[in-house]
């Protein structure tokens, strides 16, 4: 049997593992599921006869190399910074490799060796990055094949709570790593290009510059800019494009409310709060407010944020129980961002019967035969349950499908790569439709951002 080694059996691996186990009989596969936690790996095998669970510490070099040598192909579902040792072993033992993570500089540096050994190292083949690349390149290539010239590309993606489980004022729950949500947008200004003009949004302004999106059957959403949209110009072959913007999707009103935390300083991750383990939620918010001999913490908060007590923004803060003096943070040597994450996790964790939702929205503006046109492409995926979430499905399934395509010799172009060629995206997008990951494409009138050719853009 052909052995597939999966390193990392966390939440994102559930749909990936299930897919490969379902295919194991007809494809002659044995799946070795490895994790630091043997219990977690065992749980993911689901007692399948073609699966083996092992405890694997990737810093145990001898064990790691032994398991990689046994494999026909290696899937690394580890955190991005932990891939590189696995990748180097895959080069040494001539094994193909698949990850859902962004290509790091260290991974890219292996490209020459990977090609020399005729290996495929497929990266960025999850959701975002992954399905976004494939669904975008499919339409970009179709436009270019017709002789069209791309002038606008916007891409938005968001992990959200499904409508039937949307029962808080923020219209949001954590469907992925909460820390990434709390730190979103930090580390430099968001940068993109609009109508040929470079634009930058500093972090403290990020959540007040949003764009609205309508998705039929699901209502109105908003998108705020991702940190660096411009790196996709060369990746997608769009070096001369006039507008390129990538963003994150939320329900309307989320960004305005989140901005309250930004303005108060509660998302800062650069310093530690003294006595953080013993302060209350009320103490925490009061840290960022001026001293006043008579005003309550509530009054000071409303004054600092410029909101009234009948404002929905105030209700959103109350819903999080932020002013409770009995709830203790309980985190030692914590940053403001870590404390905020703890508070939000209490309110925004998906409950047992909650379902999550992925929304992806692309806009393609192009010129063809002297006429400007636009295609909007939208995808909504709802999770099945807390194991087979929409996030696990959209991250894990493309990884699994790419693995099988490489193993079967259908994807064979060597190198450290992204899923942006027809060889990769055509079969995977087609198969994803069988699992409910379907893009609906609509021809739209092209509007752009400067229809009247005004000067002040």
C-alpha positions as CSV (number, residue, x, y, z in Angstrom):
1,X,0.0,0.0,0.0
2,X,1.1,3.6,-0.6
3,X,1.8,5.3,2.7
4,X,0.8,8.9,3.2
5,X,2.3,10.5,6.3
6,X,0.3,13.3,7.9
7,X,2.1,15.4,10.4
8,X,-0.3,17.3,12.7
9,X,-3.8,16.1,13.5
10,X,-5.4,19.3,14.7
11,X,-8.8,20.8,13.8
12,X,-7.9,21.6,10.2
13,X,-6.9,17.9,9.6
14,X,-10.3,16.3,10.2
15,X,-11.8,16.6,6.6
16,X,-8.4,16.0,5.1
17,X,-8.0,12.7,7.0
18,X,-11.6,11.6,6.3
19,X,-11.2,12.2,2.6
20,X,-8.1,10.1,2.4
21,X,-9.5,7.3,4.5
22,X,-12.6,7.2,2.3
23,X,-10.3,6.9,-0.8
24,X,-7.9,4.5,0.8
25,X,-9.4,1.2,-0.4
26,X,-9.8,2.2,-4.1
27,X,-6.5,4.1,-4.2
28,X,-4.5,1.5,-2.2
29,X,-3.5,4.0,0.6
30,X,-2.3,3.6,4.1
31,X,-2.6,6.8,6.2
32,X,-0.1,7.3,9.0
33,X,-1.6,10.1,11.2
34,X,1.1,11.6,13.5
35,X,0.8,14.2,16.2
36,X,2.6,15.1,19.4
37,X,-0.6,13.9,21.1
38,X,-1.2,10.1,20.4
39,X,-4.7,10.5,21.8
40,X,-5.6,13.1,19.2
41,X,-4.0,11.0,16.3
42,X,-5.9,7.9,17.5
43,X,-9.2,9.9,17.6
44,X,-8.7,11.0,14.0
45,X,-8.1,7.4,12.7
46,X,-11.7,6.6,13.6
47,X,-10.6,2.9,13.9
48,X,-10.1,2.7,10.2
49,X,-8.2,-0.4,9.1
50,X,-6.1,1.6,6.6
51,X,-4.9,4.1,9.3
52,X,-2.2,4.1,11.9
53,X,-1.8,6.6,14.7
54,X,1.6,7.5,16.1
55,X,3.0,10.0,18.5
56,X,5.6,12.1,16.7
57,X,7.8,14.9,18.1
58,X,9.2,16.5,15.0
59,X,12.2,17.7,17.0
60,X,13.1,14.0,17.5
61,X,15.3,13.9,14.3
62,X,15.7,10.2,14.1
63,X,12.0,9.4,14.5
64,X,11.0,12.1,12.1
65,X,13.4,10.9,9.4
66,X,12.4,7.3,9.9
67,X,8.7,8.1,9.4
68,X,9.4,10.3,6.4
69,X,11.5,7.5,4.7
70,X,8.5,5.2,5.0
71,X,6.1,7.6,3.3
72,X,5.3,7.9,-0.4
73,X,4.3,11.5,0.2
74,X,4.3,13.8,3.3
75,X,1.5,16.2,4.3
76,X,2.6,18.8,6.9
77,X,-0.2,20.4,8.9
78,X,2.2,21.9,11.4
79,X,2.4,25.6,12.1
80,X,4.1,27.4,9.2
81,X,7.4,28.0,11.0
82,X,7.8,24.2,11.8
83,X,7.7,23.0,8.1
84,X,11.2,23.6,7.2
85,X,12.9,20.6,8.9
86,X,10.3,18.3,7.4
87,X,10.9,19.9,4.0
88,X,14.6,19.4,4.2
89,X,14.1,15.7,5.1
90,X,11.8,15.4,2.1
91,X,14.5,16.7,-0.2
92,X,17.1,14.3,1.4
93,X,14.8,11.2,1.1
94,X,13.2,12.4,-2.2
95,X,9.6,12.7,-1.0
96,X,6.9,15.0,-2.4
97,X,5.4,17.3,0.2
98,X,2.1,19.2,0.6
99,X,1.3,22.1,3.0
100,X,-1.5,24.6,3.4
101,X,0.9,27.4,4.6
102,X,2.4,30.4,2.9
103,X,5.7,29.8,1.2
104,X,8.4,31.0,3.6
105,X,11.8,32.3,2.4
106,X,13.4,29.2,3.8
107,X,11.0,27.0,1.8
108,X,11.5,29.0,-1.4
109,X,15.3,28.5,-0.9
110,X,14.8,24.8,-1.4
111,X,13.3,25.3,-4.9
112,X,16.5,24.5,-6.8
113,X,17.1,21.2,-4.9
114,X,13.4,20.3,-5.2
115,X,13.5,20.7,-8.9
116,X,16.8,18.9,-9.2
117,X,15.2,15.9,-7.5
118,X,12.1,16.2,-9.6
119,X,9.9,16.7,-6.6
120,X,6.6,18.6,-6.1
121,X,6.4,20.8,-3.0
122,X,2.9,22.1,-3.1
123,X,2.2,25.0,-0.7
124,X,-0.7,27.4,0.0
125,X,-3.3,24.8,-1.0
126,X,-5.8,25.3,1.9
127,X,-8.5,28.0,1.9
128,X,-6.8,31.4,2.0
129,X,-4.2,30.8,0.8
130,X,-5.4,28.0,-1.5
131,X,-8.9,28.0,-2.9
132,X,-8.5,31.8,-3.3
133,X,-5.5,31.2,-5.6
134,X,-7.2,28.4,-7.6
135,X,-10.6,30.1,-8.1
136,X,-8.9,33.4,-9.0
137,X,-6.4,32.0,-11.5
138,X,-9.2,29.9,-13.2
139,X,-11.1,33.1,-14.2
140,X,-8.0,35.2,-14.8
141,X,-6.7,32.6,-17.3
142,X,-10.2,32.3,-18.9
143,X,-10.2,36.1,-19.4
144,X,-6.7,36.2,-20.8
145,X,-7.4,33.2,-23.1
146,X,-10.2,35.2,-24.7
147,X,-7.8,38.1,-25.3
148,X,-9.0,40.2,-22.3
149,X,-6.8,42.5,-20.3
150,X,-7.2,42.5,-16.5
151,X,-7.7,45.9,-15.0
152,X,-9.2,45.1,-11.6
153,X,-8.9,42.2,-9.1
154,X,-10.4,42.2,-5.7
155,X,-10.6,39.2,-3.4
156,X,-12.2,38.8,0.0
157,X,-12.5,35.8,2.3
158,X,-13.8,35.4,5.8
159,X,-14.4,32.6,8.4
160,X,-17.8,33.5,10.0
161,X,-20.6,31.9,12.0
162,X,-23.4,30.3,9.9
163,X,-26.7,32.3,9.9
164,X,-28.5,29.6,12.0
165,X,-25.8,30.0,14.7
166,X,-25.5,33.8,14.6
167,X,-26.9,34.8,17.9
168,X,-24.7,37.6,19.3
169,X,-24.6,41.3,18.6
170,X,-21.2,41.1,17.0
171,X,-22.5,38.5,14.4
172,X,-19.2,36.7,14.9
173,X,-17.7,33.7,16.6
174,X,-14.2,32.2,16.5
175,X,-14.0,29.7,13.7
176,X,-10.2,29.6,13.6
177,X,-7.2,30.7,15.7
178,X,-8.5,33.5,18.0
179,X,-5.1,35.1,18.4
180,X,-4.9,35.7,14.6
181,X,-8.3,37.6,14.8
182,X,-7.1,39.7,17.7
183,X,-3.8,40.6,15.9
184,X,-5.3,41.1,12.5
185,X,-3.9,44.0,10.5
186,X,-0.9,44.6,12.8
187,X,2.7,44.8,11.7
188,X,2.6,47.5,9.1
189,X,0.1,49.4,7.0
190,X,-2.3,47.7,4.6
191,X,-1.2,48.5,1.1
192,X,-2.9,48.0,-2.3
193,X,-3.4,49.8,-5.6
194,X,-6.6,51.5,-6.7
195,X,-7.1,52.9,-10.2
196,X,-3.4,53.1,-10.6
197,X,-2.8,54.9,-7.3
198,X,-0.9,53.3,-4.4
199,X,-2.9,53.4,-1.2
200,X,-1.9,52.7,2.4
201,X,-4.1,52.3,5.5
202,X,-2.3,52.5,8.9
203,X,-3.5,50.1,11.5
204,X,-5.3,52.7,13.6
205,X,-7.5,53.5,10.5
206,X,-7.8,50.0,9.1
207,X,-11.2,49.1,10.6
208,X,-12.9,52.3,9.5
209,X,-12.1,51.9,5.8
210,X,-14.4,49.1,4.6
211,X,-16.0,48.0,1.4
212,X,-19.5,46.5,1.2
213,X,-20.4,43.2,-0.5
214,X,-23.7,41.6,-1.1
215,X,-24.1,37.8,-1.3
216,X,-27.4,36.5,-2.5
217,X,-29.3,34.7,0.2
218,X,-26.8,35.7,2.9
219,X,-27.1,39.5,3.0
220,X,-24.6,42.3,3.3
221,X,-21.0,41.9,4.4
222,X,-18.1,44.3,4.8
223,X,-14.4,43.8,3.9
224,X,-11.3,45.4,5.4
225,X,-8.0,45.4,3.7
226,X,-5.4,42.7,4.2
227,X,-1.9,43.8,5.0
228,X,-0.1,43.4,1.7
229,X,-2.1,43.0,-1.5
230,X,0.7,44.0,-3.8
231,X,2.7,40.8,-3.6
232,X,-0.1,39.1,-5.6
233,X,0.7,41.2,-8.7
234,X,3.6,39.0,-9.7
235,X,2.1,35.7,-8.4
236,X,-1.0,36.2,-10.5
237,X,0.8,37.7,-13.4
238,X,-1.0,41.1,-12.9
239,X,1.9,43.4,-12.9
240,X,0.2,46.1,-14.9
241,X,-3.2,45.9,-13.2
242,X,-4.9,49.2,-12.2
243,X,-6.7,47.9,-9.0
244,X,-5.5,45.1,-6.7
245,X,-7.1,44.7,-3.3
246,X,-7.4,41.7,-0.9
247,X,-9.5,41.9,2.2
248,X,-11.1,40.0,5.1
249,X,-14.9,39.6,5.2
250,X,-17.1,40.3,8.3
251,X,-20.8,41.0,8.8
252,X,-21.6,44.7,8.5
253,X,-20.9,46.6,11.8
254,X,-18.1,44.3,13.1
255,X,-15.2,46.5,12.0
256,X,-16.7,49.6,13.5
257,X,-17.2,47.8,16.8
258,X,-13.7,46.1,16.7
259,X,-12.2,49.6,16.2
260,X,-13.2,50.4,19.8
261,X,-10.6,47.9,21.0
262,X,-8.0,49.2,18.6
263,X,-8.5,52.8,19.7
264,X,-8.4,51.9,23.4
265,X,-5.2,49.9,22.9
266,X,-6.6,46.6,23.9
267,X,-5.2,44.7,20.9
268,X,-1.6,45.7,21.6
269,X,0.7,42.6,21.9
270,X,4.0,44.5,22.6
271,X,4.1,44.8,26.4
272,X,3.0,42.8,29.5
273,X,0.4,43.9,32.0
274,X,1.5,43.9,35.6
275,X,-0.5,41.5,37.9
276,X,-2.4,40.4,34.8
277,X,-3.4,37.1,36.4
278,X,-5.3,38.7,39.3
279,X,-7.1,41.7,37.6
280,X,-10.8,41.6,36.7
281,X,-12.3,42.2,33.3
282,X,-13.4,45.6,34.7
283,X,-9.8,46.4,35.9
284,X,-8.6,45.5,32.4
285,X,-10.7,48.0,30.5
286,X,-10.0,50.6,33.2
287,X,-6.2,50.3,32.5
288,X,-6.8,52.2,29.3
289,X,-9.0,55.0,30.7
290,X,-8.0,58.2,32.5
291,X,-8.3,58.4,36.2
292,X,-11.4,60.3,37.5
293,X,-12.4,60.7,41.1
294,X,-16.2,60.2,40.5
295,X,-16.9,58.9,37.0
296,X,-17.6,55.2,36.7
297,X,-15.6,52.9,34.4
298,X,-18.7,52.8,32.2
299,X,-19.0,56.5,31.9
300,X,-15.3,56.9,31.2
301,X,-15.5,54.2,28.5
302,X,-18.4,56.0,26.7
303,X,-16.6,59.3,26.9
304,X,-13.4,57.8,25.5
305,X,-15.2,56.2,22.6
306,X,-17.7,58.9,22.0
307,X,-20.7,56.6,22.3
308,X,-24.0,57.0,24.2
309,X,-25.6,54.3,26.3
310,X,-28.4,53.8,23.7
311,X,-25.8,53.1,21.0
312,X,-25.6,49.5,19.7
313,X,-21.8,49.8,20.2
314,X,-22.4,50.1,23.9
315,X,-24.6,47.0,23.9
316,X,-21.9,45.1,22.1
317,X,-19.4,45.9,24.9
318,X,-21.9,45.0,27.6
319,X,-22.6,41.7,25.9
320,X,-18.9,40.7,26.4
321,X,-19.3,41.2,30.2
322,X,-16.3,43.6,30.0
323,X,-17.4,45.5,33.1
324,X,-17.7,42.5,35.4
325,X,-15.5,43.0,38.5
326,X,-15.9,39.3,39.6
327,X,-14.5,37.7,36.4
328,X,-10.7,37.4,36.8
329,X,-8.4,37.3,33.8
330,X,-6.2,34.5,35.2
331,X,-3.3,34.9,32.7
332,X,0.2,35.4,34.1
333,X,2.5,37.9,32.3
334,X,-0.1,38.6,29.6
335,X,-0.2,41.3,27.0
336,X,-3.4,43.3,26.4
337,X,-4.0,41.3,23.2
338,X,-3.8,38.0,25.1
339,X,-6.2,39.2,27.8
340,X,-8.6,40.5,25.1
341,X,-8.4,37.1,23.4
342,X,-9.3,35.3,26.8
343,X,-12.3,37.6,27.3
344,X,-13.6,37.2,23.7
345,X,-13.1,33.4,23.8
346,X,-15.6,33.2,26.7
347,X,-18.2,34.8,24.5
348,X,-17.3,33.8,20.9
349,X,-16.5,30.1,21.1
350,X,-18.6,28.0,18.8
351,X,-21.0,25.9,20.9
352,X,-21.6,22.2,20.4
353,X,-24.4,22.6,17.8
354,X,-23.1,25.8,16.2
355,X,-22.0,25.7,12.5
356,X,-19.4,27.9,10.9
357,X,-19.5,29.5,7.4
358,X,-16.8,30.5,4.8
359,X,-17.6,33.3,2.4
360,X,-15.3,34.1,-0.5
361,X,-15.9,36.9,-3.0
362,X,-13.8,37.8,-6.1
363,X,-14.3,40.7,-8.5
364,X,-12.6,40.6,-11.9
365,X,-12.6,43.8,-14.0
366,X,-11.2,43.5,-17.6
367,X,-11.2,45.0,-21.0
368,X,-12.2,43.0,-24.1
369,X,-12.6,44.4,-27.6
370,X,-12.5,47.9,-26.3
371,X,-15.3,47.3,-23.7
372,X,-14.9,47.1,-19.9
373,X,-16.6,44.2,-18.2
374,X,-16.7,42.6,-14.8
375,X,-17.2,39.1,-13.3
376,X,-18.2,38.6,-9.7
377,X,-17.5,35.1,-8.3
378,X,-18.9,34.1,-4.9
379,X,-18.7,31.0,-2.8
380,X,-20.4,30.2,0.5
381,X,-19.7,26.9,2.4
382,X,-21.5,25.9,5.6
383,X,-20.0,23.5,8.1
384,X,-21.6,20.2,9.0
385,X,-20.7,20.1,12.7
386,X,-17.9,20.9,15.2
387,X,-15.6,18.3,13.7
388,X,-16.2,18.8,10.0
389,X,-16.4,22.5,10.0
390,X,-16.5,24.7,6.9
391,X,-13.0,25.8,7.8
392,X,-11.7,22.2,8.2
393,X,-13.4,21.3,4.9
394,X,-12.1,24.2,2.8
395,X,-8.6,24.0,4.3
396,X,-8.2,20.2,4.4
397,X,-10.0,19.0,1.2
398,X,-7.7,20.8,-1.3
399,X,-4.7,19.5,0.6
400,X,-6.0,16.0,0.4
401,X,-6.9,16.3,-3.3
402,X,-3.6,17.7,-4.2
403,X,-1.8,14.9,-2.4
404,X,-3.7,12.3,-4.3
405,X,-3.2,14.1,-7.6
406,X,0.6,14.3,-7.0
407,X,0.7,10.6,-5.8
408,X,-1.1,9.5,-9.0
409,X,1.3,11.5,-11.2
410,X,-1.4,14.0,-12.5
411,X,0.4,17.0,-10.9
412,X,4.0,16.5,-11.9
413,X,5.6,20.0,-12.6
414,X,8.5,20.0,-10.0
415,X,9.4,22.8,-7.6
416,X,8.3,24.7,-4.6
417,X,5.0,26.1,-5.8
418,X,1.5,27.5,-5.4
419,X,-1.7,26.1,-6.9
420,X,-1.9,28.6,-9.8
421,X,-1.4,26.4,-12.8
422,X,-4.3,24.6,-14.7
423,X,-2.6,21.3,-14.0
424,X,-3.4,21.9,-10.3
425,X,-6.5,24.0,-10.1
426,X,-8.7,22.4,-12.8
427,X,-9.1,18.9,-11.2
428,X,-9.2,20.2,-7.7
429,X,-11.9,22.9,-8.2
430,X,-14.0,20.4,-10.1
431,X,-13.8,17.8,-7.3
432,X,-14.4,20.5,-4.6
433,X,-17.8,21.1,-6.2
434,X,-18.8,17.5,-5.2
435,X,-18.3,18.7,-1.5
436,X,-20.4,21.8,-1.8
437,X,-17.5,24.2,-2.5
438,X,-19.1,25.9,-5.5
439,X,-18.3,29.3,-7.1
440,X,-21.2,31.1,-8.7
441,X,-20.0,33.5,-11.4
442,X,-22.0,36.5,-12.5
443,X,-21.4,39.0,-15.4
444,X,-21.6,42.5,-13.9
445,X,-21.4,46.0,-15.4
446,X,-17.9,47.4,-14.8
447,X,-18.0,50.3,-12.3
448,X,-14.4,50.6,-11.0
449,X,-13.6,53.4,-8.6
450,X,-13.3,56.3,-10.9
451,X,-16.1,56.1,-13.5
452,X,-16.1,59.9,-14.1
453,X,-12.3,60.1,-14.5
454,X,-12.1,62.7,-11.8
455,X,-8.7,64.1,-10.9
456,X,-8.8,63.7,-7.1
457,X,-8.5,60.0,-6.8
